[in-house]
Amino acid sequence: MSLLGSDDSESTSLLDGSKSLSETSSNTTSSEPVHPAEEANRLSMTQTLIHLLKCNIGTGLLGLPLAMKNAGILVGPISLLAIGIITVHCMVILLNCAHHLGQRLQKTFVSYGEAMMYSLETCPNAWLRTHSVWGRYTVSFLLVTTQLGLCSAYFMFMADNLQQIVEEAHVTSNTCQPRKILVLTPILDIRVYMLTILPFLVLLVFIQNLRVLSVFSTLANITTLGSMALIFEYIIQEVPDTSNLPLMARWDTFLLFFGTAVFTFEGVGMVLPLKNQMKRPQQFSLVLYLGMSLVIVLFICLGTLGYMKFGSNTQASITLNLPNCWLYQSVKLMYSIGIFFTYALQFHVPAEIIIPFVVSQVPESWALFAELSVRTALVCLTCVSAILIPRLDLIISLVTSMSSSALALIIPPLLELITFYHEDMNCATIAKDIMISILGLLGCVFGTYQALQEFVQPSRHSIGNSTGVYAHHYLFLF
């Protein structure tokens, strides 16, 4: 049973990864006939590009000016470009490994977790071959952790902005002036705003088909484009002298930059499902390079110009630096609408990993109830997580340091080494894969340490994006 055009195929394993319709790519040796209804549900090239853009343009984008502050005006843009190129390269590695394993095993689709398991089954180490299934378990756990972590950050972001719009309404004017510091007594606790959003997100995640969600992705991209236009229109005006900005920041703050930068490229979990859903999967490489090139340019421009504009006063979200007038308050509203619809895309991956296992454990007559219950429970879990951890910038660093860096930078190079081990890999490729994995590992370890340290002992200059869950009042910037 399915809802609103959901895919008819269901996995029977908890860790099979994101299931979707069978590919008909001519490169696959055992493609099966595709039902016309399934063909109609597949994604066009444009729809895939829209999904790819929306998966990568999330809340992390608004934190890039602070990330540049944490890295330096010179080191920041260069490092962000390097991380972007390496991340895209790792996406290509993942696609190549999945395609190679699919041809070897004559499977039409290989998920991220399955690719890890199948590659370990043929590796030289006997212990790894025996325990290859744990490769799939590990990848699936990281996917669930990362995607639900993103959803939790989305929850906080939407509640934050909704609270700011409502509680700043009586001091918001039609004249746009730079913000000044003003302490306001909260009208409602931020938890109330989170609980207000909760039922609408529960209804949204009942939509399972990516083709149906492409309509919402289009709406999200339109609202995001509008908010970006207003942000750029403001930050390019009267840019102050940047000669006093440091070219390179301290090493400890650079670790926070790494976590934010990796979090910003948050679409790695959707790469394989999107390719598998395409009508012509062989065109996905073009979509990937085009989409990610646009994303990288947008990230570097917003992060650099935002830091140049606000300097040492740069906040955890650039929306906190915008003037308190209705024109720029609309930026928060439009971007929050975009994030609202993006929630369903990021939720797609953990739902398709967890739900098939739960459904397989209940009678068929209870399948729909079990599926809806799991979807509702997962959304509630992300809401509870957002309530318990009110620091959005540290959520970003902590989640990405532990999970996203592993999925995006550590595992793909190792997967390539294991998959093509028997095919005479050249030394340059081996050295490149090892270096990328070491980079991801160092970022994971030190980034996690720095984020945890900030949780325990927040630094005096660290400013969160959240209006916070304080005892008596909120500090707003006007």
C-alpha positions in Angstrom: 0.0 0.0 0.0 1.3 3.5 -0.7 0.4 7.1 -0.4 0.2 9.9 -3.0 2.0 8.1 -5.8 4.5 6.3 -3.7 6.8 3.8 -5.3 5.3 0.3 -5.4 8.5 -1.6 -4.8 9.4 -2.2 -1.2 12.6 -3.5 0.4 12.4 -6.2 3.0 15.6 -5.3 4.8 16.3 -2.6 7.3 19.6 -1.6 5.7 19.0 -2.0 1.9 19.3 1.7 1.5 17.0 3.9 -0.6 14.8 1.7 -2.8 13.4 3.0 -6.0 12.3 2.0 -9.5 14.5 -0.2 -11.7 16.9 1.4 -14.1 16.7 0.9 -17.9 20.1 2.2 -18.6 21.8 0.5 -21.5 24.9 0.2 -19.4 23.2 -2.3 -17.1 23.5 -5.9 -18.2 20.4 -7.3 -16.6 17.8 -4.5 -16.9 14.3 -5.7 -16.6 11.1 -4.5 -18.5 9.7 -1.4 -16.9 6.0 -1.0 -16.4 4.7 2.2 -18.1 3.3 3.5 -14.8 6.8 3.1 -13.3 8.3 4.9 -16.3 5.9 7.8 -15.8 7.0 8.1 -12.2 10.7 8.6 -13.1 12.5 11.9 -13.0 13.4 14.0 -16.0 16.8 15.7 -16.2 15.3 19.0 -15.1 13.5 17.5 -12.1 16.7 15.7 -11.1 18.6 18.9 -11.3 16.0 20.7 -9.1 16.2 17.9 -6.5 20.0 18.0 -6.5 20.1 21.8 -6.0 17.6 21.7 -3.2 19.3 18.8 -1.4 22.5 20.9 -1.3 21.1 24.4 -0.6 20.0 24.1 3.0 20.5 25.9 6.3 24.3 25.5 6.0 24.4 28.1 3.2 23.3 30.9 5.6 26.1 29.9 8.0 28.9 30.3 5.4 29.8 33.9 6.2 30.6 32.8 9.8 32.5 29.9 8.4 34.6 32.3 6.4 35.2 34.2 9.6 36.4 31.0 11.3 38.8 30.3 8.4 40.0 33.7 7.2 39.2 35.9 4.2 41.8 34.2 2.0 41.9 30.7 3.4 38.1 30.4 3.7 37.2 30.7 0.0 40.1 28.6 -1.2 39.3 25.9 1.4 35.6 25.9 0.5 36.4 25.5 -3.2 38.8 22.6 -2.4 36.2 20.9 -0.2 33.6 21.4 -2.9 35.8 19.8 -5.6 36.8 16.9 -3.3 33.1 16.3 -2.3 31.9 16.2 -5.9 34.8 13.9 -6.8 33.8 11.6 -4.0 30.2 11.6 -5.3 31.6 10.5 -8.7 33.6 7.8 -7.0 30.5 6.5 -5.3 28.5 6.5 -8.6 31.3 4.7 -10.4 31.7 2.0 -7.7 27.9 1.4 -7.5 27.7 1.1 -11.3 30.7 -1.3 -11.4 29.3 -3.5 -8.7 25.9 -3.5 -10.3 27.4 -4.7 -13.6 29.5 -7.3 -11.8 26.5 -8.7 -9.8 24.0 -8.0 -12.6 21.8 -5.8 -10.4 19.9 -2.8 -11.7 20.5 -0.7 -8.6 23.1 -0.8 -5.8 22.5 1.4 -2.8 25.3 3.1 -0.8 25.2 0.4 1.9 25.0 -2.4 -0.6 28.0 -1.1 -2.5 30.0 -1.1 0.7 28.9 -4.7 1.6 29.5 -6.1 -1.9 32.9 -4.5 -2.2 34.0 -6.0 1.2 32.8 -9.4 0.0 35.7 -9.5 -2.5 38.4 -7.7 -0.6 41.7 -9.5 0.2 41.2 -9.6 4.0 39.4 -12.7 5.2 37.9 -11.0 8.3 36.4 -8.2 6.3 34.9 -10.7 3.9 33.3 -12.6 6.7 31.9 -9.4 8.3 31.1 -7.6 5.1 27.5 -7.1 6.1 28.7 -4.7 8.8 29.8 -2.4 6.0 26.2 -2.0 5.0 25.1 -1.6 8.6 27.7 1.1 9.2 26.8 3.1 6.1 23.1 2.9 6.8 23.6 4.0 10.4 25.6 7.0 9.2 23.0 7.8 6.6 20.2 7.7 9.1 22.2 9.8 11.6 23.2 12.4 9.1 19.9 12.8 7.4 17.9 13.0 10.6 20.5 15.4 12.0 19.9 17.6 9.0 16.2 17.4 9.6 16.7 18.3 13.2 18.7 21.4 12.2 15.9 22.3 9.7 13.4 22.1 12.6 15.3 24.5 14.7 16.0 26.8 11.7 12.3 27.1 10.9 11.2 27.6 14.5 14.0 30.2 15.0 12.9 32.3 12.0 9.2 32.0 12.7 9.8 33.2 16.3 11.9 36.1 15.1 9.3 37.2 12.5 6.4 37.0 15.1 8.2 38.5 18.1 10.0 41.3 16.1 6.8 42.3 14.4 6.0 45.2 16.7 9.5 46.7 16.2 9.8 45.9 12.5 9.6 49.0 10.3 9.3 49.7 6.6 12.6 51.6 6.7 15.6 49.3 6.5 18.4 50.3 8.9 21.4 48.4 10.3 20.6 46.3 13.3 21.1 47.5 16.9 21.1 45.4 20.0 17.9 45.3 21.9 16.6 42.9 24.6 13.1 41.7 24.2 10.9 39.6 26.5 9.8 36.5 24.6 6.1 36.1 23.9 6.2 32.4 23.4 8.9 29.8 24.1 10.7 28.5 20.9 9.4 25.0 21.7 5.9 26.3 21.0 6.9 27.3 17.5 8.6 23.9 17.0 5.4 22.1 18.0 3.4 24.4 15.7 5.4 23.3 12.7 5.4 19.6 13.7 2.0 18.5 12.4 2.6 20.2 9.0 5.9 18.3 8.6 4.2 15.0 9.5 1.7 15.5 6.7 4.5 16.5 4.3 6.6 13.3 4.9 3.6 11.2 4.0 4.5 12.0 0.4 7.0 9.4 -0.7 7.4 9.7 -4.4 10.3 11.8 -5.6 8.5 12.9 -8.7 5.6 14.3 -6.6 8.2 15.9 -4.3 9.8 17.6 -7.4 6.8 20.0 -7.4 7.6 21.1 -3.9 11.3 21.2 -4.7 10.5 23.7 -7.5 8.5 25.9 -5.1 11.4 25.6 -2.6 13.9 26.7 -5.2 11.8 29.7 -6.2 11.5 30.9 -2.6 15.2 30.2 -2.0 16.1 32.1 -5.1 14.0 35.1 -4.0 15.6 35.2 -0.6 19.1 34.8 -2.1 18.4 37.8 -4.4 17.5 40.0 -1.5 20.5 38.9 0.6 23.0 39.6 -2.3 21.2 42.9 -3.0 22.1 44.0 0.6 25.6 42.6 1.1 27.0 44.1 -2.1 26.1 47.6 -1.0 28.7 49.7 0.7 31.1 47.0 1.5 33.5 48.3 4.2 37.3 48.2 4.0 38.4 44.5 4.3 42.1 45.2 4.9 41.7 44.5 8.6 40.1 41.1 8.1 42.6 38.3 8.9 43.8 36.2 5.9 43.9 33.1 8.1 42.1 32.5 11.3 43.2 30.3 14.3 43.4 26.6 13.8 40.7 25.8 16.4 38.1 28.0 14.7 39.2 26.5 11.3 37.9 23.1 12.6 34.4 24.7 13.0 34.8 26.0 9.4 35.4 22.4 8.2 32.3 21.1 9.9 30.1 23.9 8.5 31.6 23.5 5.0 31.0 19.8 4.8 27.5 20.2 6.2 26.8 22.7 3.5 27.3 20.0 0.8 24.6 17.9 2.3 23.3 16.0 -0.7 25.6 13.0 -0.8 22.9 10.7 0.6 20.6 11.5 -2.3 23.0 11.0 -5.1 22.3 7.3 -5.8 18.5 7.5 -5.3 18.3 10.4 -7.6 20.3 8.7 -10.3 18.2 5.5 -10.0 14.9 7.5 -10.3 16.0 9.2 -13.6 14.4 8.2 -16.9 17.9 8.3 -18.4 20.4 7.5 -15.6 23.3 7.9 -18.0 22.7 11.7 -18.0 23.2 12.0 -14.3 26.9 12.9 -14.6 26.0 16.0 -16.6 23.3 16.9 -14.0 25.8 16.4 -11.1 28.6 18.5 -12.6 26.2 21.3 -13.7 24.3 21.4 -10.4 27.3 21.2 -8.1 29.2 23.8 -10.1 26.3 26.2 -9.5 26.2 25.3 -5.8 29.9 25.8 -5.3 29.9 29.2 -6.9 26.9 30.3 -4.9 28.5 29.1 -1.6 31.8 30.9 -2.2 30.1 34.1 -3.3 27.7 34.3 -0.4 30.2 33.3 2.2 32.9 35.7 1.1 30.7 38.7 0.4 28.8 38.1 3.7 32.0 38.1 5.7 33.4 41.1 3.8 30.1 43.0 4.6 29.8 42.3 8.3 33.3 41.5 9.4 33.8 40.7 13.0 30.0 41.2 13.6 29.1 38.2 11.4 26.5 36.0 13.1 25.9 32.3 12.9 23.2 32.9 10.2 23.4 35.8 7.8 19.7 36.5 8.4 20.6 37.8 11.8 22.8 40.5 10.2 20.1 41.8 7.9 18.2 45.0 8.7 15.0 44.6 10.8 12.5 45.8 8.2 9.7 43.9 6.5 11.6 43.6 3.2 14.4 41.6 4.8 12.1 39.8 7.2 10.6 38.2 4.1 14.0 36.6 3.5 13.5 34.5 6.6 10.0 33.6 5.6 10.9 32.6 2.0 14.0 30.7 3.1 12.0 28.9 5.8 9.4 27.8 3.2 12.2 26.4 1.1 13.7 24.5 4.1 10.2 23.2 4.9 9.9 21.5 1.6 13.6 20.4 1.6 12.9 18.5 4.9 10.9 15.9 2.9 13.8 15.3 0.6 16.3 14.8 3.3 13.8 12.6 5.2 13.4 10.3 2.2 16.7 8.5 2.8 16.3 7.4 6.5 12.6 6.6 5.9 13.4 4.3 3.0 16.1 2.5 5.1 14.0 2.1 8.3 10.4 1.6 7.1 10.8 -1.5 4.9 12.2 -3.4 7.9 9.3 -2.3 10.2 6.7 -3.1 7.6 8.1 -6.6 7.1 7.6 -7.4 10.8 3.8 -6.8 10.8 0.9 -8.4 9.0 0.1 -6.9 5.6 -3.2 -5.5 6.9 -1.1 -3.4 9.3 1.5 -2.3 6.8 0.1 1.2 6.1 -0.5 1.9 9.8 3.1 0.8 10.6 4.6 2.9 7.8 2.7 6.1 8.8 3.5 5.5 12.5 7.3 5.2 11.7 7.2 8.4 9.6 5.4 10.2 12.4 7.8 8.9 15.0 10.9 9.9 13.1 9.6 13.5 12.5 8.8 13.7 16.3 12.4 12.5 17.0 13.9 15.3 15.0 11.6 17.8 16.8 12.7 16.5 20.2 16.4 16.7 19.2 16.0 20.3 18.1 14.3 21.2 21.4 17.1 19.5 23.5 20.0 21.1 21.6 19.3 24.8 21.0 22.7 25.8 19.4 22.2 25.4 15.6 25.8 26.2 14.7 27.2 23.5 17.0 24.6 21.0 15.8 25.9 21.6 12.3 29.6 21.1 13.3 28.8 18.1 15.5 26.6 16.2 13.1 28.8 16.8 10.1 32.0 16.0 11.9 30.8 12.6 13.0 28.6 11.4 10.1 28.7 13.7 7.1 32.5 13.7 6.8 32.5 9.9 6.9 29.9 9.6 4.2 31.2 12.3 2.0 35.0 12.1 2.4 36.1 9.0 4.2 34.1 6.1 2.8 34.0 6.8 -1.0 37.8 6.7 -1.4 38.1 3.6 0.7 35.2 2.1 -1.3 37.1 2.8 -4.6 40.2 1.1 -3.2 38.4 -2.0 -2.2 36.2 -2.2 -5.3 39.0 -1.8 -7.9 41.7 -3.5 -5.9 41.9 -6.4 -8.3 42.1 -4.2 -11.4 45.6 -2.8 -11.2 45.0 0.6 -9.8 47.8 3.1 -10.4 49.8 4.5 -7.5 48.5 8.0 -8.0 44.9 6.9 -7.6 45.8 4.9 -4.5 47.7 7.9 -3.0 44.8 10.2 -3.8 42.2 8.0 -2.1 44.3 7.6 1.0 44.9 11.4 1.3 41.2 12.2 0.9 40.3 9.6 3.5 42.9 10.9 6.0 41.7 14.5 5.4 38.1 13.4 6.2 39.2 11.4 9.2 41.2 14.3 10.7 38.3 16.6 10.1 35.9 14.1 11.7 38.1 13.7 14.9 39.2 17.3 15.5 35.9 18.8 14.4 33.9 16.5 16.8 36.3 17.4 19.6 36.0 21.1 19.0 32.2 21.0 18.7 31.9 19.0 21.9 34.3 21.4 23.7 32.0 24.3 22.6 29.0 22.5 24.0 30.7 22.1 27.4 32.5 25.5 27.5 30.9 27.9 25.0 33.4 30.5 24.0 32.7 34.1 24.7 32.6 35.1 21.0 30.5 32.1 19.8 27.1 33.2 18.7 24.4 30.7 17.9 21.7 31.1 15.2 19.0 30.2 17.7 17.2 32.8 19.6 17.8 30.3 22.2 15.9 28.7 25.0 16.8 31.1 27.8 15.2 31.4 31.2 13.9 35.0 31.0 14.7 36.8 27.8 16.0 36.7 24.2 18.8 38.8 22.8 17.8 40.1 19.4 19.9 42.2 17.1 18.2 45.2 15.5 
